[in-house]
Amino acid sequence: MAYQIPRNVKGEGRILFIFSKKGLIFTAVGGGVGLFLFWIFSTLGLTAIGVIFLLIFALIGFGIGTLKVPNTSAFEITKKTGGENLDDVIFRWLKFKFKNKKKIYVYTEEVTKDDR
């Protein structure tokens, strides 16, 4: 008789240990932007600066693809978006900013008996 042994499968979808699929895609996009800047600076003879820009943009892409907004009450934005992925927050902001100018978001708080 065979028994199924439960195991922790979290993180098995990672590529090269630190990259999730989404993190790898965002790192590649950031690296692509950095590669374009590297090409521009290398034609000007500033290869070292081009490599620095390539690494910076790849790190920015990796951060956007993998980091979450901290859940803290120190700032207004982190109260509302705490714990969400950074890319989701950025895409939602871009959609709100450029999609339609006549939208209004209302943030309401529940009132309990103790608050009165």
KOLDRENVEX-174950 format. One line per field, with one value per residue: residue number from 1; residue in one letter; chain; x, y, z of N, C-alpha, C, O in turn. Coordinates in steps of 0.001 Angstrom, whole numbers, plus 500000, padded with zeros to 6 digits. Layout:
# KOLDRENVEX-174950
k: [NUM,...]
r: [A,...]
c: [A,...]
n_xx: [X,...]
n_yy: [Y,...]
n_zz: [Z,...]
ca_xx: [X,...]
ca_yy: [Y,...]
ca_zz: [Z,...]
c_xx: [X,...]
c_yy: [Y,...]
c_zz: [Z,...]
o_xx: [X,...]
o_yy: [Y,...]
o_zz: [Z,...]
# end
This chain:
# KOLDRENVEX-174950
k: [1,2,3,4,5,6,7,8,9,10,11,12,13,14,15,16,17,18,19,20,21,22,23,24,25,26,27,28,29,30,31,32,33,34,35,36,37,38,39,40,41,42,43,44,45,46,47,48,49,50,51,52,53,54,55,56,57,58,59,60,61,62,63,64,65,66,67,68,69,70,71,72,73,74,75,76,77,78,79,80,81,82,83,84,85,86,87,88,89,90,91,92,93,94,95,96,97,98,99,100,101,102,103,104,105,106,107,108,109,110,111,112,113,114,115,116]
r: [M,A,Y,Q,I,P,R,N,V,K,G,E,G,R,I,L,F,I,F,S,K,K,G,L,I,F,T,A,V,G,G,G,V,G,L,F,L,F,W,I,F,S,T,L,G,L,T,A,I,G,V,I,F,L,L,I,F,A,L,I,G,F,G,I,G,T,L,K,V,P,N,T,S,A,F,E,I,T,K,K,T,G,G,E,N,L,D,D,V,I,F,R,W,L,K,F,K,F,K,N,K,K,K,I,Y,V,Y,T,E,E,V,T,K,D,D,R]
c: [A,A,A,A,A,A,A,A,A,A,A,A,A,A,A,A,A,A,A,A,A,A,A,A,A,A,A,A,A,A,A,A,A,A,A,A,A,A,A,A,A,A,A,A,A,A,A,A,A,A,A,A,A,A,A,A,A,A,A,A,A,A,A,A,A,A,A,A,A,A,A,A,A,A,A,A,A,A,A,A,A,A,A,A,A,A,A,A,A,A,A,A,A,A,A,A,A,A,A,A,A,A,A,A,A,A,A,A,A,A,A,A,A,A,A,A]
n_xx: [500845,500620,501451,500719,503060,503085,504621,506646,506085,506559,508290,509321,508788,510693,513328,516717,517127,516801,515060,511714,509176,507905,509649,511962,511135,510643,513238,514571,513332,514076,516833,516970,516357,518548,520535,520161,520923,523558,524568,524400,526172,528520,529093,529886,532245,532254,532194,532224,530414,528124,527848,527310,524815,523356,523373,522046,519459,518636,518542,516537,514351,514255,513616,511067,509638,509729,509520,507440,505034,505705,503897,502904,501940,503033,503066,500667,500270,501277,499524,497258,498095,499649,501452,500882,501983,504628,504635,501930,500790,502000,501061,498305,498247,499174,497104,494950,495882,496152,493990,491196,490011,487951,487464,486837,488175,487117,488053,487002,486435,485538,483140,483052,481427,483146,484510,482800]
n_yy: [498831,502205,505348,508815,511240,514295,517239,520165,522304,524836,527265,525575,526288,528000,529493,529047,529322,531968,533323,533791,532986,535351,537234,536722,537498,540269,541040,540490,542325,544766,544419,544507,547195,548309,547150,548477,551069,550453,549865,552403,553904,552423,552916,555492,555172,554718,552263,551150,552702,552056,549336,549600,550934,548890,546865,548236,548723,546084,545188,546884,545948,543308,543839,545044,542905,540978,541975,542928,545331,546844,546092,548411,550998,553484,555156,556575,555294,552723,551753,551192,549526,547529,544498,543685,542774,544598,545147,544829,546998,549143,548753,549065,551742,552979,552285,553619,556238,556793,555699,556609,559761,560430,558915,558087,557094,555833,555523,553782,553381,550930,551480,550765,549783,550528,552702,554864]
n_zz: [500000,499108,500422,500362,500913,502514,501277,501189,498655,497961,496203,494283,491724,490928,489018,488552,491307,492661,491018,490229,487795,487006,488128,486650,484091,484456,485180,482804,481078,482297,482033,479270,478731,480027,478439,476026,476815,477489,474945,473762,475396,474993,472337,472556,473817,476536,478151,480748,482223,480829,481519,484230,484144,482886,484881,486966,485896,485467,488129,489117,487622,488608,491280,491053,490036,492089,494730,497551,498703,501776,504776,506639,508904,508704,506467,504201,501726,502167,504016,502553,500465,501510,501594,499015,495699,494182,491419,490765,492113,490777,488121,488552,489356,487002,485260,486437,486231,483453,482050,482400,483111,484792,487072,490448,493453,496527,499770,502386,505876,508259,510771,514091,517193,519226,518202,518272]
ca_xx: [500000,501429,500905,501221,503745,503010,505909,506591,506384,506746,509593,509761,508595,511735,514358,518023,516958,516262,514117,510432,508941,507612,510885,512874,510628,510908,514682,514939,512880,514987,518127,516860,516505,519957,521344,520069,521800,524928,524949,524620,527404,529690,529447,530569,533517,532066,531670,532035,529158,527074,527681,526660,523401,522778,523143,521043,518125,518279,518156,515229,513377,514146,512902,509656,509030,509735,509273,506086,504949,505658,502627,503160,501019,503812,502718,499313,500278,501517,498320,496273,498634,500587,501398,500641,503175,504957,504220,500479,500517,502427,500133,497027,498432,499226,495765,494146,496425,496030,492811,490027,490245,486772,487259,487082,488247,486771,488588,486164,486807,484382,482956,482553,480858,484222,484971,481842]
ca_yy: [500000,503416,506515,510097,511997,515724,517921,521597,522529,526274,527601,524654,526929,529012,529218,529491,529478,533247,533891,533202,533261,536782,537958,536566,538320,541675,541241,540513,543608,545784,544209,544977,548654,548543,546773,549591,552135,549960,550035,553830,554338,551766,553612,556726,554818,554672,550922,550906,553352,551245,548127,550039,551138,547574,546213,548986,548478,544688,545130,547531,544994,542205,544341,545238,541604,540060,542576,543279,546585,546501,546318,549267,552129,554714,555985,556357,554335,551373,551308,550717,548526,546668,543075,543402,542800,545942,545316,545024,548371,550044,548617,549654,553189,553396,552149,554710,557513,557043,555090,557474,560857,560738,557913,558517,556000,556230,554590,553898,552574,550456,552088,549791,550386,551105,553953,555940]
ca_zz: [500000,498994,501096,499888,501959,502204,501215,500928,497241,497728,495660,493247,490439,490747,488036,489066,492750,493139,490069,489866,486372,486862,488422,485520,482984,484758,485113,481383,480509,482821,481394,477889,478768,480346,477281,475071,477324,477348,473545,473522,476058,474419,471092,472955,474448,477984,478379,482184,482611,480224,482337,485465,483823,482626,486169,487729,485343,485738,489545,489258,487095,489562,492460,490724,489817,493223,496046,497962,499447,503197,505461,507783,508975,508752,505328,503708,500624,502669,504724,501578,499543,502219,501315,497596,494847,493717,490029,490741,492542,489701,486991,488938,489322,485604,484696,486986,485770,482020,481424,482375,484049,485589,488103,491821,494404,497883,500749,503574,507027,508982,512086,515064,518381,520031,517597,518481]
c_xx: [500898,500707,501531,501843,503659,504401,505694,507013,506572,508169,510080,509563,509655,512787,515658,517943,516363,515184,512819,510227,508714,508864,511885,512436,510920,512402,515146,514515,513781,516368,518120,516995,517960,520885,521316,520966,523268,525423,525244,525940,528640,530074,530146,531907,533445,531451,531386,530727,527977,526804,526972,525169,522684,522447,522057,519643,517689,517859,516804,514128,513166,513355,511412,508959,508914,509338,507798,506144,504876,504326,502902,502202,501752,503431,501328,499275,500482,500357,497357,496792,499582,500375,501148,501955,503376,504514,502715,500101,500876,501464,498769,497112,498463,497860,494868,494578,496079,494749,491660,490191,489082,486478,487583,487102,487942,487273,487799,486680,485535,484344,482372,481996,481920,484691,484038,482040]
c_yy: [501241,504580,507773,510851,513470,516347,519381,521827,524007,526516,526640,525227,527975,528532,529804,529955,530821,533811,533093,533514,534745,537614,537882,537417,539793,541984,541318,541831,544746,545664,544654,546490,549019,548193,547855,550750,551739,550150,551501,554285,553661,552386,554937,556457,554755,553330,550662,551519,552581,549978,548474,550262,549812,546861,546914,548697,547032,544517,545784,546594,543825,542635,544511,543890,540734,540681,542864,544607,546228,546882,547101,550441,553462,555681,555634,555289,552909,550862,550641,549579,547543,545195,542715,543447,544199,546162,545503,546443,549358,549973,549227,551180,553703,553327,553288,556052,557802,556523,556080,558532,561083,559695,558505,557266,556543,555137,554772,552980,552142,551115,551011,550519,551060,552448,555116,556662]
c_zz: [500000,499670,500508,501061,501604,502201,500869,499478,496925,497235,494593,491854,490155,489750,488578,490524,493197,492230,490025,488384,486142,487126,487289,484338,483240,484737,483668,480729,480998,482225,479941,477790,479067,479207,476208,475526,477251,475921,473231,474132,475479,473079,471376,473624,475955,478389,479856,482676,482032,481016,483641,485228,483561,483936,486981,487210,485519,487197,489798,488750,488038,490797,492198,490580,491052,494556,496276,498711,500923,503829,506743,507761,509018,507631,504843,502618,501123,503511,503756,500717,500218,501918,499863,496826,494284,492274,489911,491122,491439,488519,487314,488911,487881,484941,485170,486402,484315,481380,481292,483455,485008,486662,489467,492688,495786,498809,502028,504661,507724,510358,513000,516269,519245,519492,517880,519747]
o_xx: [501831,499501,502722,501194,504099,505247,504661,508162,506727,509130,511156,510119,509510,513091,515679,518636,515481,514453,512825,511027,509259,509114,512578,513275,511394,512799,516018,515256,514199,517015,519135,517656,518528,521909,522327,521682,524129,526567,526207,526733,529714,531250,530901,532631,534487,530333,530393,530014,526937,525649,526121,524345,521536,521355,521235,518731,516501,516916,516016,513083,512033,512523,510588,507798,508080,508859,507017,507175,504063,503710,503107,501709,501141,503470,500859,498357,499913,500221,496715,496006,500261,499250,501198,502917,502416,504061,502256,499198,500133,501086,498144,496164,497858,497497,494110,493739,495747,494456,491204,490484,489216,485339,488494,486162,488451,486945,487912,487282,484562,485371,481328,482086,481635,485221,484452,481296]
o_yy: [501327,504762,507798,511061,513875,516012,519759,521576,524386,526008,526854,524699,528760,527343,530954,530896,530817,534710,531880,534234,535329,538594,538857,538000,540494,543073,542122,542388,545592,546671,545125,547009,549917,548849,548118,551340,552578,550550,551812,554964,554263,552386,555442,557392,554739,553273,550011,550902,552468,549582,547714,549823,549635,546312,546253,548450,546766,543778,545292,546467,543393,541881,544155,543754,539829,539968,543020,544964,545385,547879,546513,550827,554481,556896,554515,554470,551975,549653,549646,548741,546786,544699,541536,544084,544893,547255,546255,547029,550309,551007,549838,551845,554729,554202,553853,556905,558938,556890,556356,558202,561861,559600,559322,556472,557595,553963,555806,551940,552894,551284,550428,551743,552048,553260,556267,557596]
o_zz: [500798,499502,500195,502085,500528,503030,500317,499115,495764,497813,494034,490891,489218,489654,489018,490912,494055,492645,489812,487787,485206,486425,486996,483652,482346,484322,483338,479919,480207,481937,479428,476891,478447,479013,475557,474717,476986,475708,472529,473480,475472,472715,470546,473966,476609,478901,480180,483468,482680,481171,484104,486031,483968,484082,487615,488000,485701,487479,490605,489388,488250,491300,493040,490967,491078,495438,495337,499281,501302,503452,507805,506700,509340,507825,505052,502585,500557,503699,504093,500275,499524,501980,499511,497255,493953,491933,489051,490526,491192,487968,486447,488493,487569,484156,484382,486111,483975,480242,480182,484605,485953,487120,489607,492664,496172,498638,502687,504392,507778,511015,512707,516354,519921,520251,517739,520047]
# end
